[in-house]
Amino acid sequence: MSGTLNKVMLIGHLGDEVKMHYFDDRNCVGRFPLATNETYVNKQTNERVTNTEWHNIVVRNKAAEICEKYLSKGDKVYIEGRLKTRKWQDDKGNDRYSTEIQCTDFTFLSNKNETPEDHSTPHSGPGQVAPSGPSDEVHDDLPF
């Protein structure tokens, strides 16, 4: 083991549809924003406060095509992956940075008749399902 770990686990709602970009006949990337919420009660005002954090999710190839087919804006999904920061230049030549979640596994949590309940990318570990189509198994609401 290298002594480091880069792992992210999120449960949230899609903020938009999956946007696809195709590179050639075999490779594609899907991108979508994911919202996670933190809710607490302000002790001074006794009001419930909700903060939303937005995450940029990137999923590749067959897994991206599955996400595009089955996920819609507002759907709840469990995402596992790693953080990756990209550096790019804006129109004025200034260096800009964007941090993304490179998705390695996902589980659909919204209840839909046709939606597969559990999918993982082909890079998944033992005991996980590779993306193939709708699952006949019944799963709990939780991804684990």
N, C-alpha and C positions, 0 to 999 in steps of 0.2 A: 504494500500500500504506500502511496506517495506521501501520506500525511496531510493531504488537503482534501477538501470536499466542496463541490459547487453543485448544490441541489436545491431546487425550489419546488414547493408543493402549494398549489392554490386551488381554492374553490370559489368560483365567482360566476358572474353573468356576462355574456357577450354584449359588448357595446355597439356592435355593428355586424354586418354579414362578413363571412370569410372572403377576403380579396385574394384572388389567385394570380400568380405570375408564372408563365410557362417559359422554360429556357430552350428546350428542344423536345424531341419526341418522347423522352423518358423522364425528364426532371421538371419538377414544379415546386413552388413555395406558396403556402397559404399564410396570410397574416390577418390577425383580428385583435381588437382591444378587449381586455377582460377587466371587469370592475369587481373589486373586493371591498367590503364595507366593514367598518369598525363602529360599533355602537356602544355608548356609555351614557351614564346620567351625570350631568353637571351638578356637583354637590352644592354650589352656591345658588343656582337658579332652580334646581330640581327638574330641569328639562332634559329630555332624551336628545342626545347629539349623535349624528351619524356622519362619519368621514368616509369618503370614497377614495380609493387608490386605484389608479389605472395602470395596467400592465400591457406591454406589447408582446403578443404571442406569435411565434413563428413555428410553423409545422411544415414538414417536407414530404414530397412525393406521394405515395399511396395514402399515407395518413392525412395529408392535406386534402386529397380528393374526398376522403371519407368525411372529414370535417366540413368541407364545402357542401356535400350532399345532405348531411344530417343536422348540421347546426344552423341556427337562425338567431338573429338579434334577440336578446333577452333570455336565451337558453342558459341553464345552469350546467356547468362542466367542471370536472376535476382535472387539473393540469399538473403534470410533473415534468421537470426539465432542469436546465442549467442557465445561469446568467451569462450573457455575452454582450459586451459593449462594442459598438461600432463607431469609428471615427469617420467623419465626412466633412466636406466643405460646402457652405451655403453659397448663394449667388454673389455675395460680396467677398468671397475667399476666406471667410472666418471658419476656423475649426469648430465643428459641432460634434456632439456625442449623443448616441442613442443606446439605451440599455434595453435588451430584449430577453424574453424567456424562450430559449430554444427547446421546444416541446419534444420530450422523448416518450411519454405515455399520457394517455387521457382516458377519462371515463365520462360518458354522457349521463347527466343526472336529471335532466328534464324528462317528465313523463310524456312520451309520445308513442302512439301505436306502432309506428314503423322504426323508431329509433333504436339502434343497438345500444345495449346497456353498458358494455365494456369493450374498449379497444385499446390496444397498445401498438406502438410502432414496431417494425420488425427488429429494432435494436433492443427489445425488451428482454428482461431476465427470465429465469425459469418460472413457470406457473402463471404466466401472463398470456393473454390472448393476442395474437397478431391480427391486424385489420383484415377482415375478410368479408364482412357483411353482417346482417342482423343476427343477434344472438337469441337462441331459444331459451336460455337460462333466465331464471328470475333472480334479481339481485336486490339487496337492501338499498336504501337511499345513499349510503356511505360508500366511498370508493375503496375502502379497505376492510 
